[in-house]
Amino acid sequence: MHLCSHLGVHKTPHTKNQHQDHKQAQLSPGNSVPDLVVDSFEFDPAFPKAGERVFMDITVKNQGAGAASAFQVGLDGTGFPLREKKLDFLEPQGEKTVRFGPVTMKPGSYSYTATADSRHEVTESEEGNNWQYTWLNIDDPFPPRV
């Protein structure tokens, strides 16, 4: 089994006015806004094998100075259509873990993307750091004989 995790930049389109308003919110003195990131993406068990039931744990951190009101954490990927779970609140510098699954793993290659604030419900100091991508390969325990 091979496992790789990659932090990414998720770009969302902004109109000129939205971008200007967002920049103004970042630059205003004393402004306390959240900044939600996917801090970790882990599998349970950590190294899944073919046929095992696997959970995916997504830890979201608010690395901003303000509290985040209700938002969705999304997970989608190979053979796993978009699923979301709601977090009601996340204090500044706080973190919470959301569990998805179980999924029974079959041999093959899988890729997953976890997104904090998947519906863009929270105004943040940085909107481009909300996701993390990971992939893994599950080896066939009984490969065909040649």
Secondary structure, DSSP 8 states (H G I E B T S, - for coil): -EEEEEEE-------HHHHHHHHHHHHSTT-----EEEEEEEEESSS--TT-EEEEEEEEEE-SSS-B-SEEEEEEETTEEEEEEEE--B-TT-EEEEEEEEEE--SEEEEEEEEETTT--S--S-SS--EEEEEEEE--SS----
